[in-house]
Amino acid sequence: MKRYLLLTALLLLLGLTASAQKKYSVYGVGFYNQENLFDTCHDEGKNDYEYLPTGTNRWSELKYTHKLRNMARVLSEMGTDVLPDVGCAVIGLSEVENARVLDDLTAQEPLKARGIKYVHIEGPDRRGVDCAMLYNPALFTVDSVTLFPYVQELEKDSTHLTRGFLTVRGRMAGESIVIIVCHWPSRFSGSFYRESAARQVKVIKDNLLAEDPTRKIFVMGDLNDDPMNKSMTDYLLCKSEIKDTRDGDMYNPWYNVLKKGNGTLMYNGAWNLFDQIIMTPSAIDREGNRDFSTLKYWKCQIFSRDYLFQSEGKYKGSPKRTHAGGVWLDGYSDHLPTIIYLVKEQN
């Protein structure tokens, strides 16, 4: 397998001396909310009517084709600021309707050219939006895929039949990796339901670590909460600083990103950062000893291009979405993508 290196610049960024003559492999791991990636056909039992040719969005073959093209462009460019030839090894997705749209998405030339594959399990969401994961088989090997259901913690509560937790076990850089892709209940549902999701994800994470403590586990998704909300800090035990992250905690690099005023979606002129990728302590350099003999977190990035933003009007500066005010904008998503970069010293 071809190795992709960062040379002297990476050595300096990692605080290492160029004289060490060490070489590193770098891997991008991303997430992107697809904002209603629907095909034009009705799925039985799903409330997808607004995304039909006769629906409120007049979702035509032309609009669907443009949506696929637009999303493939972003997905293929994610990670290329650091890895221009390959982009991300793994990208979690939310708001995809079914396997058909994933077939059509991965058939788009920028993704097809890299041989991008996907994993997906149909979920129970009433609108039909699911989580999925794209991966480059040259960089990531899938071992198993499980969709853990979102369990209602309130007795007889059937009002929040929603997305489960897509859990992908695999290998990257010769190491055991688990990706948990999430789309937690919306802000309209109340914080209890997102805190419930966090409790359930923690159980999944803890059980996976009990099986293999060396696993590196990454929880990602549209969590519909910011890094400082209770779901993240109190229930997933996320820490904002590497030095404060202990066994049983998770590290969340996005806390300080939002604190500086940067986010992934805009509401009433202010940024939120719902699109997070967090990790278990095994994926960070807790001791600060510059030991990259195994995969370790390097840095995070909100992926940004000028074409992803509204350039005029009332929503100037916010992400350019597919529709706004009933008007088709031929845009991308109301969310921006996020990426983390992992580094491993080559043997």
Phi, psi and omega per residue, in radians:
M1 nan 2.357 -3.130
K2 -1.102 2.381 3.113
R3 -1.668 2.460 -3.133
Y4 -2.029 2.123 -2.927
L5 -2.041 2.597 2.821
L6 -1.941 2.280 -2.989
L7 -1.687 -2.169 -2.991
T8 -1.008 -0.685 -3.121
A9 -1.035 -0.732 3.133
L10 -1.185 -0.706 3.114
L11 -0.993 -0.772 -3.118
L12 -1.191 -0.709 -3.141
L13 -1.131 -0.552 3.125
L14 -1.464 -0.044 3.125
G15 1.429 0.326 3.124
L16 -1.785 2.780 -3.132
T17 -1.565 2.474 -3.134
A18 -1.103 -0.439 -3.125
S19 -1.180 -0.291 3.131
A20 -1.163 -0.386 3.103
Q21 0.972 0.634 3.085
K22 -1.565 2.641 3.116
K23 -2.111 2.557 -3.023
Y24 -2.287 2.498 2.945
S25 -1.698 2.484 -3.105
V26 -2.175 2.420 -3.110
Y27 -2.256 2.320 3.075
G28 -1.700 2.350 3.092
V29 -2.203 2.081 -3.003
G30 -2.199 3.010 3.034
F31 -2.530 2.501 3.130
Y32 -2.642 2.107 3.026
N33 -1.307 2.111 -3.036
Q34 -1.427 -0.045 -3.116
E35 0.764 1.400 3.012
N36 1.067 1.053 3.035
L37 -1.476 1.510 -3.130
F38 -1.878 2.576 2.922
D39 -1.462 -2.980 -3.060
T40 -1.756 0.142 -3.080
C41 -1.904 2.580 3.114
H42 -1.356 2.312 3.014
D43 -1.701 2.123 -3.076
E44 -0.988 2.319 3.110
G45 1.501 -0.010 -3.109
K46 -1.992 2.549 3.118
N47 -1.590 1.219 -3.095
D48 -1.879 0.352 -2.948
Y49 -1.130 -0.527 -3.140
E50 -1.201 -0.315 3.111
Y51 -1.882 0.796 2.980
L52 -2.104 2.800 3.137
P53 -0.981 -0.494 3.137
T54 -1.664 -0.001 -3.079
G55 -1.416 3.130 -3.069
T56 -1.088 -0.485 3.129
N57 -1.586 -0.017 -3.122
R58 0.801 0.958 -2.994
W59 -1.339 1.681 -3.037
S60 -1.656 2.981 3.069
E61 -1.065 -0.635 3.100
L62 -1.079 -0.840 -3.131
K63 -1.115 -0.715 3.133
Y64 -1.106 -0.759 3.128
T65 -1.084 -0.729 3.099
H66 -1.129 -0.715 3.132
K67 -1.056 -0.796 3.105
L68 -1.039 -0.816 -3.140
R69 -1.053 -0.786 -3.106
N70 -1.127 -0.784 -3.102
M71 -1.181 -0.676 3.122
A72 -1.094 -0.624 3.108
R73 -1.062 -0.853 -3.122
V74 -1.126 -0.837 -3.099
L75 -1.046 -0.656 -3.127
S76 -1.292 -0.413 -3.140
E77 -1.593 -0.291 3.130
M78 -1.049 2.267 3.123
G79 1.528 -0.148 -3.051
T80 -1.359 -0.204 3.027
D81 -1.108 -0.558 3.129
V82 -1.809 -0.670 -3.072
L83 -2.135 1.359 -2.983
P84 -1.089 -0.438 -3.076
D85 -1.551 -0.436 -2.997
V86 -2.204 -0.402 -3.074
G87 1.160 -2.591 -3.061
C88 -1.385 2.551 3.030
A89 -1.357 -0.587 -3.067
V90 -2.472 2.416 3.033
I91 -2.420 2.079 3.021
G92 -1.384 2.567 -3.121
L93 -2.230 2.601 2.906
S94 -2.258 2.881 3.132
E95 1.072 0.836 2.945
V96 -1.934 2.428 -2.994
E97 -1.316 -0.753 -3.002
N98 -2.933 -3.103 -3.139
A99 -1.167 -0.510 3.140
R100 -1.066 -0.751 -3.133
V101 -1.214 -0.519 3.090
L102 -1.252 -0.628 3.011
D103 -1.039 -0.806 -3.117
D104 -1.188 -0.643 -3.131
L105 -1.161 -0.859 -3.107
T106 -1.254 -0.205 3.052
A107 -1.450 -0.161 3.088
Q108 -1.178 2.435 -2.923
E109 -0.964 -0.746 -3.119
P110 -1.067 -0.566 3.131
L111 -1.514 -0.696 3.116
K112 -1.042 -0.663 -3.114
A113 -1.078 -0.474 3.122
R114 -1.682 0.009 3.137
G115 1.238 0.520 -3.074
I116 -1.128 2.338 3.097
K117 -2.001 3.058 3.123
Y118 -2.466 2.783 2.938
V119 -2.180 2.511 -3.081
H120 -2.853 2.469 2.994
I121 -2.276 2.239 -3.127
E122 -1.078 2.284 -3.087
G123 -1.915 -3.099 -3.000
P124 -1.617 0.012 -3.054
D125 -0.943 2.350 -3.017
R126 -1.161 -0.559 3.084
R127 -1.409 -0.286 3.115
G128 1.653 0.172 3.138
V129 -1.519 2.320 -3.082
D130 -2.137 2.976 2.916
C131 -1.688 2.711 3.111
A132 -2.665 3.082 3.079
M133 -2.513 2.270 2.983
L134 -1.633 2.597 3.075
Y135 -2.660 2.646 3.046
N136 -1.645 1.939 -3.055
P137 -1.121 -0.259 3.043
A138 -1.317 -0.278 -3.061
L139 -2.103 -0.388 -3.104
F140 -2.418 2.315 3.107
T141 -1.941 2.206 3.118
V142 -1.490 2.215 3.070
D143 -1.705 -0.779 -3.139
S144 -2.760 2.750 -3.123
V145 -2.352 2.289 3.114
T146 -2.343 2.380 2.990
L147 -1.813 1.788 3.063
F148 -1.386 2.202 -3.078
P149 -1.245 2.637 2.954
Y150 -1.327 2.078 -3.072
V151 -1.693 2.287 3.115
Q152 -1.281 2.081 -3.136
E153 -1.452 -0.349 3.084
L154 -1.561 2.277 -3.079
E155 -1.036 2.317 3.084
K156 1.062 0.424 3.107
D157 -1.591 1.886 3.135
S158 -1.973 0.180 -3.043
T159 -1.414 -0.222 -3.084
H160 -2.145 0.915 3.015
L161 -1.220 1.899 -2.891
T162 -2.506 -3.061 -3.049
R163 -1.058 2.537 3.030
G164 -1.585 -2.838 -3.063
F165 -2.002 1.815 -3.093
L166 -1.320 1.972 -3.020
T167 -1.983 2.037 -3.049
V168 -2.012 2.021 3.050
R169 -1.632 2.382 -3.128
G170 -2.895 -2.878 -3.118
R171 -2.373 2.412 3.075
M172 -2.478 2.324 -3.093
A173 0.968 0.554 3.110
G174 1.333 0.203 -3.084
E175 -2.070 2.721 3.132
S176 -1.363 2.108 -3.070
I177 -2.194 2.463 2.988
V178 -2.218 2.253 3.073
I179 -1.935 2.181 3.067
I180 -1.968 1.923 -3.083
V181 -1.710 2.241 -3.016
C182 -2.232 2.700 2.880
H183 -2.482 1.627 -3.020
W184 -1.297 2.811 -3.129
P185 -0.944 2.660 -3.005
S186 -1.240 2.948 3.099
R187 -1.099 -0.470 -3.131
F188 -1.219 -0.298 -3.077
S189 -1.411 -0.323 -3.057
G190 1.690 2.639 -3.011
S191 -1.143 -0.452 -3.111
F192 -0.952 -0.718 -3.033
Y193 -1.264 -0.547 3.063
R194 -1.346 -0.634 3.064
E195 -1.143 -0.625 3.045
S196 -1.091 -0.759 3.098
A197 -1.038 -0.740 3.138
A198 -1.098 -0.736 3.105
R199 -1.066 -0.710 -3.113
Q200 -1.226 -0.685 3.100
V201 -1.130 -0.665 3.118
K202 -1.079 -0.691 3.097
V203 -1.081 -0.785 3.114
I204 -1.052 -0.824 -3.125
K205 -1.073 -0.806 -3.114
D206 -1.123 -0.681 3.116
N207 -1.151 -0.682 3.107
L208 -1.127 -0.690 3.126
L209 -1.250 -0.548 3.085
A210 -1.119 -0.609 3.079
E211 -1.218 -0.700 -3.084
D212 -2.661 1.703 -3.085
P213 -1.121 -0.283 -3.107
T214 -1.471 -0.174 -3.129
R215 -1.029 2.528 2.980
K216 -1.793 2.076 -3.041
I217 -1.984 2.287 3.141
F218 -2.112 2.099 3.060
V219 -1.752 2.197 -3.083
M220 -2.424 2.810 3.020
G221 2.599 -3.138 2.951
D222 -1.484 1.720 -3.023
L223 -1.560 -0.086 3.137
N224 0.953 0.373 3.028
D225 -2.439 2.691 3.048
D226 -1.510 2.877 -3.087
P227 -1.040 -0.424 -3.108
M228 -1.646 0.034 3.106
N229 -1.295 2.764 -3.024
K230 -1.052 -0.594 3.125
S231 -0.968 -0.639 -3.099
M232 -1.487 -0.835 -3.018
T233 -1.424 -0.695 -3.031
D234 -1.613 -0.523 -3.016
Y235 -1.869 -0.671 3.018
L236 -1.606 -0.081 3.084
L237 0.973 0.814 3.137
C238 -1.375 2.423 3.072
K239 -1.974 2.541 -3.094
S240 -1.575 -0.183 -3.139
E241 -2.192 2.403 -3.137
I242 -1.035 -0.720 -3.071
K243 -1.130 -0.370 -3.116
D244 -1.662 -0.035 -3.039
T245 -1.499 2.050 -3.109
R246 -1.920 3.012 3.058
D247 -0.956 2.350 -3.111
G248 1.609 -0.326 3.085
D249 -1.505 3.128 2.929
M250 -2.318 2.676 3.117
Y251 -1.739 2.290 -3.136
N252 -2.124 1.748 -3.108
P253 -1.273 -0.157 -3.000
W254 -1.498 -0.236 3.122
Y255 -0.981 -0.902 -3.087
N256 -1.300 -0.411 3.058
V257 -1.134 -0.836 3.125
L258 -1.184 -0.636 3.135
K259 -1.034 -0.510 3.108
K260 -1.472 0.010 3.070
G261 1.682 0.227 -3.141
N262 -1.872 2.435 -3.109
G263 -2.583 -3.019 -3.082
T264 -2.055 -0.226 3.045
L265 -2.602 2.663 -3.030
M266 -2.052 2.364 3.089
Y267 -2.359 2.129 -3.116
N268 0.933 0.696 3.057
G269 1.421 0.022 -3.129
A270 -2.057 2.574 -3.111
W271 -1.496 2.421 2.867
N272 -1.976 2.858 3.087
L273 -2.335 1.415 -3.121
F274 -1.518 -0.349 -2.991
D275 -1.634 1.539 -2.971
Q276 -1.982 2.698 3.001
I277 -2.292 1.984 -3.102
I278 -2.075 2.892 -2.958
M279 -2.568 2.758 3.088
T280 -1.349 2.786 -3.069
P281 -1.005 -0.459 -3.136
S282 -1.110 -0.264 -3.110
A283 -1.709 0.103 -3.138
I284 -2.194 2.766 3.127
D285 -1.563 1.363 -3.028
R286 -1.141 -0.583 -3.058
E287 -1.469 -0.222 -3.120
G288 1.169 0.475 -3.089
N289 -1.719 0.206 3.093
R290 1.026 0.610 3.117
D291 -1.610 1.851 3.126
F292 -1.990 0.578 3.094
S293 -1.209 -0.371 2.977
T294 -2.128 2.902 -3.125
L295 -1.002 2.267 3.122
K296 -2.397 2.617 3.084
Y297 -1.098 2.387 3.089
W298 -1.933 -1.039 -3.106
K299 -2.802 2.928 3.108
C300 -2.109 2.846 -3.072
Q301 -2.657 2.329 2.849
I302 -1.532 2.046 -3.072
F303 -1.274 2.228 -3.034
S304 -2.411 2.334 2.984
R305 -2.420 2.626 -3.113
D306 -0.983 -0.644 -3.064
Y307 -1.203 -0.223 -3.136
L308 -1.442 -0.055 -3.049
F309 -2.061 2.606 2.987
Q310 -1.132 2.281 -3.070
S311 -1.730 -0.121 -3.123
E312 -2.766 3.002 3.049
G313 1.465 -2.940 -3.059
K314 -1.044 -0.615 -3.057
Y315 -1.803 0.422 3.119
K316 -0.947 2.292 3.129
G317 1.637 -0.185 3.088
S318 -1.663 2.826 -3.137
P319 -0.997 2.406 -3.121
K320 -1.457 1.894 -3.050
R321 -1.623 3.103 -3.093
T322 -1.218 -0.805 3.110
H323 -2.250 2.639 2.979
A324 -2.660 2.238 -3.139
G325 1.050 0.544 3.140
G326 1.397 0.069 -3.114
V327 -1.866 2.318 3.077
W328 -1.326 2.089 -3.107
L329 -1.704 -0.130 -3.046
D330 0.957 0.726 -3.073
G331 -1.704 -2.622 -2.963
Y332 -2.107 -1.372 -3.091
S333 -2.718 2.740 3.034
D334 -1.414 0.002 3.071
H335 -2.069 2.641 2.973
L336 -1.685 2.630 3.117
P337 -1.295 2.733 3.035
T338 -2.193 2.678 -3.087
I339 -2.512 2.470 2.853
I340 -2.043 2.678 3.116
Y341 -2.046 2.329 3.122
L342 -1.979 2.542 -3.072
V343 -2.206 2.475 3.039
K344 -2.472 2.326 3.104
E345 -1.199 2.358 3.101
Q346 -1.358 2.529 3.087
N347 -1.236 nan nan
